[in-house]
C-alpha cells in the first residue's frame, strides 16, 4: 500500500536510514535489511526482497512506521487522560507534571524532549508530540503511576477508557 506524501514534507533515504522532515519537525528511522523504499513524485513505496515470514512482517511494520512519521510531521499525535478519585489531581511543574494520586508524596514526572504535557483542568492531561511511539510510551508511563482499580474506579485512565467495575465484599449476615 503506497504512502501519500503531503506537500511540505520531504523524505531522505540514505545508508539504511529514512528521514522525514515537515512543518512540525523531523524524524528518522533505521530501515532493516531486505526492505527498500522508493519515492516517485508524491508517493512512497515500501518493498521487500523476498516472501519470507520475517520479511513480510518487517515490510508491514516499516510501512506503518514511515506512514506514522509522515502523519506526525504534518499533524501532532495526542493522548488524553482523566484522573479519577477524591483528591486526585495533577499540576504543571515546569515541562513536566506533579501528580497527586493518593501516595504520601506527589509523583513528579518530567517530559522528555519532543513531548508536550498540557493541563486542561486539574484532572485532565493532554500528551502531544510528533512521534507516535514516544507519545504512546509516555502515556503508558503516566498511566502506570496509578492504574484505574476495578472496585472504586479511581486512578489515571485514558479518555474514553471503560473500567469494568467489580462488586465489593458482600458482607456477613449476623445471626
Phi, psi and omega in degrees: 000122183288156178255123177280132181256115180290163178293144181092357179249130176242144180239128177247123179243113181200140173051046177071023181221136175247131179241137180237125178240139180209188183294334182268344181154198180223149180223155176220157184209134175289146179257124181291161179296143179089351179251130178237148178244131179232130181252128175233109183054247183253030180226140178242132179248134175253124183233154179244156183281324183221179181256023178293160183299315181294322179294320178296317181291321178292328178299309180294320179298312182295320178299317180292318180297316180292320178298318177296325178292319179296317178294320183295323181280350175258320176235177183247136174278143177215150175235141180244143180237152168237137178254118186246128176147148179295122180083357179279131180196170177227154177228149176289130179229087184068238178269356183243203181229148169248112189251123177253108183226045173093000175275171182288349182217154175287143179269122180265125181239118179267134179278134176288169180295142181092353180243132178250132175248121184234135177267120172278311174221174178299343180244011179231127182235140176241126176254128181220154179178171182271342181262111183298322180295317181293319179298315179295321180293316179294321178298318179294321179295319179293318179296327181294340179300317176207094180293151177295131181263150190281348185272315178248348179081009182283148176140190179258124181225154175292148176294131182091352179287137179256125179258119179288123182271145177248154176282145178281199179295144181282339181089167181247148178275138176270139179253000000 
